[in-house]
């Protein structure tokens, strides 16, 4: 699967912060699935989690305008792919909007 999410921030640092905030929102809610976000470089992160004893890994590549999510879901989870990507897109766009409208220009906390 490959999915592009446009954040439109024009700033790699803000985009990275948006990804971290979006992930943080779900880290607590989905703690049973052992979610982890690990940055491989300034532009690339790896997200891992476990569901039903299966480990899943998704790569995220950032640029100044987009987040590209790429990975393979096990066959049993493919029916949920649309929902997973929809939640991810909604969170990234919500945090990006908060970053654009914050008074001080920094990504807001919480």
Z-matrix of the N, CA and C atoms (Angstrom, degrees):
N
C 1 1.440
C 2 1.511 1 109.04
N 3 1.302 2 116.15 1 144.39
C 4 1.453 3 121.96 2 172.57
C 5 1.520 4 107.02 3 -140.04
N 6 1.333 5 115.17 4 134.72
C 7 1.462 6 120.14 5 -176.88
C 8 1.523 7 108.57 6 -143.16
N 9 1.325 8 115.96 7 133.06
C 10 1.466 9 121.63 8 -179.95
C 11 1.522 10 108.81 9 -106.97
N 12 1.343 11 115.59 10 129.59
C 13 1.458 12 122.17 11 177.32
C 14 1.526 13 107.10 12 -117.41
N 15 1.314 14 116.91 13 121.08
C 16 1.455 15 120.76 14 179.03
C 17 1.519 16 109.22 15 -87.34
N 18 1.336 17 116.11 16 120.57
C 19 1.461 18 120.32 17 176.03
C 20 1.529 19 110.26 18 -99.93
N 21 1.332 20 117.67 19 -27.59
C 22 1.455 21 122.92 20 173.59
C 23 1.512 22 116.50 21 64.89
N 24 1.320 23 118.26 22 24.19
C 25 1.464 24 120.70 23 -176.45
C 26 1.524 25 113.77 24 -80.70
N 27 1.330 26 116.99 25 -24.57
C 28 1.462 27 119.76 26 -179.60
C 29 1.519 28 114.31 27 71.01
N 30 1.330 29 116.87 28 15.91
C 31 1.461 30 121.45 29 -175.06
C 32 1.524 31 108.34 30 -149.28
N 33 1.318 32 116.05 31 118.42
C 34 1.462 33 121.24 32 -177.11
C 35 1.530 34 112.33 33 -63.91
N 36 1.323 35 117.56 34 -38.68
C 37 1.462 36 120.90 35 179.83
C 38 1.520 37 110.94 36 -63.37
N 39 1.328 38 117.01 37 -44.31
C 40 1.468 39 120.39 38 177.51
C 41 1.530 40 110.51 39 -65.47
N 42 1.320 41 117.07 40 -39.42
C 43 1.466 42 120.42 41 179.76
C 44 1.522 43 110.43 42 -61.72
N 45 1.310 44 116.65 43 -42.49
C 46 1.465 45 120.72 44 178.64
C 47 1.529 46 110.55 45 -63.42
N 48 1.304 47 116.80 46 -42.35
C 49 1.457 48 121.19 47 178.20
C 50 1.527 49 110.92 48 -63.01
N 51 1.316 50 117.13 49 -39.53
C 52 1.463 51 121.71 50 177.90
C 53 1.533 52 110.57 51 -61.74
N 54 1.326 53 116.77 52 -44.55
C 55 1.466 54 120.67 53 178.13
C 56 1.526 55 110.06 54 -61.38
N 57 1.313 56 116.82 55 -43.63
C 58 1.465 57 120.50 56 179.93
C 59 1.532 58 111.29 57 -63.59
N 60 1.329 59 117.42 58 -41.61
C 61 1.466 60 120.71 59 178.80
C 62 1.523 61 111.09 60 -66.20
N 63 1.320 62 117.27 61 -43.61
C 64 1.461 63 120.65 62 178.98
C 65 1.524 64 110.66 63 -61.90
N 66 1.322 65 116.40 64 -43.07
C 67 1.464 66 120.44 65 179.62
C 68 1.524 67 110.52 66 -66.09
N 69 1.314 68 116.68 67 -41.68
C 70 1.461 69 121.73 68 179.99
C 71 1.526 70 111.55 69 -58.28
N 72 1.321 71 116.70 70 -37.67
C 73 1.462 72 121.79 71 178.61
C 74 1.522 73 111.09 72 -56.99
N 75 1.319 74 115.88 73 -40.87
C 76 1.461 75 120.07 74 -177.02
C 77 1.518 76 113.80 75 -92.04
N 78 1.306 77 118.39 76 -19.08
C 79 1.471 78 120.94 77 179.81
C 80 1.527 79 110.34 78 -57.10
N 81 1.311 80 116.98 79 -45.41
C 82 1.464 81 120.77 80 -179.15
C 83 1.524 82 111.29 81 -69.88
N 84 1.316 83 116.72 82 -45.30
C 85 1.471 84 120.94 83 -178.12
C 86 1.525 85 112.51 84 -65.23
N 87 1.314 86 116.36 85 -32.01
C 88 1.468 87 120.89 86 -174.74
C 89 1.525 88 112.42 87 -111.29
N 90 1.314 89 116.79 88 30.04
C 91 1.471 90 121.73 89 -176.03
C 92 1.526 91 112.40 90 -55.43
N 93 1.317 92 118.54 91 -32.93
C 94 1.466 93 121.43 92 179.74
C 95 1.528 94 112.64 93 -62.42
N 96 1.323 95 117.49 94 -19.45
C 97 1.466 96 122.10 95 -177.88
C 98 1.527 97 112.17 96 -97.56
N 99 1.324 98 117.02 97 8.09
C 100 1.462 99 122.88 98 176.41
C 101 1.531 100 113.20 99 51.26
N 102 1.334 101 118.05 100 51.19
C 103 1.471 102 119.27 101 -179.63
C 104 1.523 103 111.49 102 -68.47
N 105 1.322 104 115.50 103 143.66
C 106 1.460 105 120.62 104 179.06
C 107 1.529 106 108.98 105 -144.47
N 108 1.319 107 115.56 106 137.21
C 109 1.459 108 122.67 107 175.23
C 110 1.515 109 107.34 108 -117.64
N 111 1.327 110 117.27 109 120.27
C 112 1.467 111 121.71 110 -179.15
C 113 1.528 112 108.88 111 -126.88
N 114 1.328 113 116.02 112 122.78
C 115 1.465 114 120.76 113 178.85
C 116 1.517 115 109.35 114 -80.64
N 117 1.320 116 115.85 115 126.57
C 118 1.460 117 123.12 116 177.54
C 119 1.533 118 110.58 117 -91.33
N 120 1.342 119 115.49 118 -27.43
C 121 1.465 120 123.00 119 177.67
C 122 1.529 121 106.83 120 -160.04
N 123 1.327 122 117.53 121 -174.60
C 124 1.466 123 120.61 122 177.94
C 125 1.523 124 112.17 123 -63.70
N 126 1.320 125 116.66 124 -25.61
C 127 1.459 126 121.53 125 -174.84
C 128 1.531 127 114.72 126 -110.76
N 129 1.289 128 117.27 127 -12.23
C 130 1.473 129 119.37 128 -172.19
C 131 1.527 130 111.40 129 -126.48
N 132 1.337 131 114.23 130 132.06
C 133 1.464 132 120.74 131 177.42
C 134 1.522 133 108.98 132 -130.51
N 135 1.310 134 114.11 133 156.60
C 136 1.457 135 120.56 134 176.23
C 137 1.525 136 107.57 135 -120.97
N 138 1.325 137 115.53 136 130.49
C 139 1.460 138 121.87 137 177.40
C 140 1.518 139 107.08 138 -111.36
N 141 1.324 140 116.10 139 129.34
C 142 1.460 141 120.69 140 176.76
C 143 1.524 142 109.23 141 -126.91
N 144 1.322 143 115.28 142 151.57
C 145 1.451 144 121.66 143 174.10
C 146 1.518 145 109.01 144 -160.95
N 147 1.332 146 115.85 145 165.09
C 148 1.462 147 121.69 146 -178.67
C 149 1.517 148 109.80 147 -121.92
N 150 1.318 149 115.24 148 132.67
C 151 1.463 150 121.65 149 177.02
C 152 1.523 151 107.44 150 -136.84
N 153 1.313 152 115.98 151 128.57
C 154 1.464 153 121.71 152 177.94
C 155 1.531 154 111.35 153 51.54
N 156 1.326 155 116.22 154 40.52
C 157 1.454 156 121.03 155 177.65
C 158 1.517 157 114.75 156 77.70
N 159 1.320 158 117.50 157 1.40
C 160 1.464 159 120.68 158 179.84
C 161 1.524 160 109.87 159 -106.56
N 162 1.310 161 115.03 160 135.19
C 163 1.457 162 121.26 161 177.78
C 164 1.522 163 108.66 162 -90.63
N 165 1.332 164 115.94 163 136.08
C 166 1.459 165 120.54 164 177.98
C 167 1.516 166 108.95 165 -125.36
N 168 1.309 167 114.77 166 146.97
C 169 1.459 168 121.89 167 -176.63
C 170 1.525 169 108.56 168 -134.73
N 171 1.334 170 115.35 169 132.56
C 172 1.456 171 121.41 170 178.86
C 173 1.528 172 107.47 171 -131.69
N 174 1.321 173 116.80 172 135.39
C 175 1.464 174 121.47 173 176.55
C 176 1.524 175 108.81 174 -97.21
N 177 1.324 176 115.54 175 143.18
C 178 1.462 177 121.57 176 175.65
C 179 1.526 178 107.42 177 -124.90
N 180 1.313 179 115.74 178 126.51
C 181 1.467 180 121.84 179 178.15
C 182 1.524 181 107.59 180 -115.12
N 183 1.334 182 116.73 181 126.40
C 184 1.459 183 121.90 182 -176.72
C 185 1.515 184 111.38 183 -106.83
N 186 1.321 185 114.60 184 147.88
C 187 1.456 186 120.18 185 163.43
C 188 1.526 187 107.08 186 -139.42
N 189 1.307 188 117.56 187 -172.03
C 190 1.457 189 121.07 188 -173.57
C 191 1.526 190 113.50 189 -68.19
N 192 1.337 191 117.54 190 -14.51
C 193 1.469 192 120.81 191 -177.31
C 194 1.531 193 114.60 192 -122.54
N 195 1.319 194 117.90 193 -25.56
C 196 1.459 195 121.14 194 -171.07
C 197 1.521 196 113.25 195 -136.02
N 198 1.322 197 114.09 196 160.99
C 199 1.461 198 123.28 197 167.04
C 200 1.529 199 104.95 198 -120.84
N 201 1.320 200 116.84 199 125.02
C 202 1.461 201 120.97 200 177.22
C 203 1.524 202 107.46 201 -107.72
N 204 1.326 203 115.22 202 122.95
C 205 1.459 204 122.57 203 -179.66
C 206 1.521 205 106.97 204 -104.57
N 207 1.339 206 115.60 205 129.88
C 208 1.455 207 119.58 206 -177.85
C 209 1.522 208 109.81 207 -141.80
N 210 1.309 209 116.02 208 135.77
C 211 1.451 210 120.51 209 178.01
C 212 1.515 211 111.19 210 176.29
N 213 1.314 212 114.88 211 176.58
C 214 1.463 213 120.83 212 178.05
C 215 1.516 214 108.62 213 -119.15
N 216 1.310 215 115.29 214 126.99
C 217 1.453 216 119.98 215 175.18
C 218 1.525 217 108.57 216 -93.96
N 219 1.325 218 116.50 217 141.45
C 220 1.464 219 118.20 218 173.74
C 221 1.534 220 109.59 219 -57.72
N 222 1.295 221 116.05 220 149.55
C 223 1.463 222 122.67 221 -176.09
C 224 1.525 223 112.57 222 -49.75
N 225 1.310 224 117.76 223 -40.00
C 226 1.460 225 121.40 224 -176.90
C 227 1.534 226 112.04 225 -63.98
N 228 1.340 227 118.31 226 -24.19
C 229 1.465 228 121.99 227 -177.67
C 230 1.527 229 113.57 228 -99.07
N 231 1.302 230 118.29 229 -6.00
C 232 1.467 231 120.48 230 -176.80
C 233 1.529 232 113.70 231 -60.49
N 234 1.337 233 119.45 232 -32.05
C 235 1.468 234 117.97 233 175.63
C 236 1.537 235 113.07 234 -61.41
N 237 1.323 236 117.66 235 -20.67
C 238 1.464 237 122.29 236 -178.93
C 239 1.526 238 113.18 237 -96.77
N 240 1.324 239 116.86 238 0.95
C 241 1.459 240 121.32 239 -175.63
C 242 1.524 241 111.98 240 -56.13
N 243 1.316 242 118.20 241 -46.12
C 244 1.461 243 121.63 242 -179.65
C 245 1.518 244 112.00 243 -60.44
N 246 1.313 245 116.25 244 -42.02
C 247 1.463 246 120.26 245 -179.99
C 248 1.525 247 110.94 246 -67.45
N 249 1.318 248 117.03 247 -43.08
C 250 1.463 249 121.67 248 179.14
C 251 1.524 250 110.15 249 -60.09
N 252 1.324 251 116.95 250 -48.54
C 253 1.463 252 120.88 251 -179.33
C 254 1.525 253 111.35 252 -66.83
N 255 1.336 254 116.85 253 -35.54
C 256 1.462 255 120.69 254 177.85
C 257 1.513 256 112.18 255 -63.30
N 258 1.326 257 117.13 256 -43.39
C 259 1.468 258 121.43 257 178.13
C 260 1.525 259 109.76 258 -64.34
N 261 1.315 260 116.70 259 -45.47
C 262 1.463 261 120.87 260 179.94
C 263 1.526 262 110.75 261 -60.89
N 264 1.316 263 116.99 262 -46.14
C 265 1.461 264 120.66 263 -179.57
C 266 1.531 265 110.97 264 -63.45
N 267 1.308 266 117.31 265 -43.80
C 268 1.464 267 121.30 266 179.94
C 269 1.536 268 111.12 267 -59.59
N 270 1.330 269 117.06 268 -44.83
C 271 1.465 270 120.54 269 -178.87
C 272 1.527 271 111.83 270 -67.39
N 273 1.333 272 117.53 271 -44.84
C 274 1.467 273 120.19 272 179.92
C 275 1.525 274 109.84 273 -61.72
N 276 1.329 275 118.01 274 -44.41
C 277 1.465 276 120.76 275 -179.17
C 278 1.526 277 111.52 276 -66.88
N 279 1.329 278 117.80 277 -37.80
C 280 1.467 279 120.67 278 178.73
C 281 1.524 280 110.73 279 -64.53
N 282 1.343 281 117.09 280 -44.92
C 283 1.470 282 120.01 281 179.42
C 284 1.512 283 111.06 282 -69.43
N 285 1.326 284 118.12 283 -33.68
C 286 1.467 285 120.82 284 177.22
C 287 1.529 286 109.87 285 -65.43
N 288 1.310 287 117.37 286 -40.48
C 289 1.462 288 120.92 287 177.97
C 290 1.533 289 110.40 288 -63.82
N 291 1.312 290 116.35 289 -41.59
C 292 1.472 291 119.94 290 177.00
C 293 1.532 292 110.22 291 -61.53
N 294 1.327 293 116.65 292 -40.09
C 295 1.467 294 120.52 293 179.75
C 296 1.524 295 110.57 294 -64.63
N 297 1.341 296 117.03 295 -39.00
C 298 1.462 297 120.66 296 -179.72
C 299 1.523 298 112.14 297 -69.01
N 300 1.316 299 117.04 298 -34.30
C 301 1.465 300 119.95 299 -173.38
C 302 1.525 301 114.15 300 -98.27
N 303 1.330 302 117.19 301 -2.52
C 304 1.475 303 118.31 302 179.85
C 305 1.528 304 110.07 303 -66.58
N 306 1.302 305 115.40 304 142.39
C 307 1.467 306 121.51 305 -174.09
C 308 1.523 307 112.77 306 -63.43
N 309 1.322 308 116.80 307 -38.04
C 310 1.460 309 119.35 308 -175.20
C 311 1.522 310 113.55 309 -94.60
N 312 1.328 311 116.96 310 -0.62
C 313 1.453 312 119.99 311 178.13
C 314 1.513 313 114.69 312 84.42
N 315 1.326 314 118.21 313 -7.17
C 316 1.463 315 121.48 314 176.79
C 317 1.506 316 108.69 315 -91.07
N 318 1.324 317 116.09 316 154.49
C 319 1.448 318 120.06 317 176.47
C 320 1.514 319 108.24 318 -66.08
N 321 1.341 320 117.89 319 125.58
C 322 1.462 321 120.25 320 -177.80
C 323 1.510 322 111.80 321 -70.03
N 324 1.300 323 116.12 322 153.68
C 325 1.458 324 122.50 323 176.80
C 326 1.515 325 108.60 324 -95.53
N 327 1.353 326 115.89 325 133.90
C 328 1.465 327 121.23 326 174.31
C 329 1.426 328 111.73 327 71.15
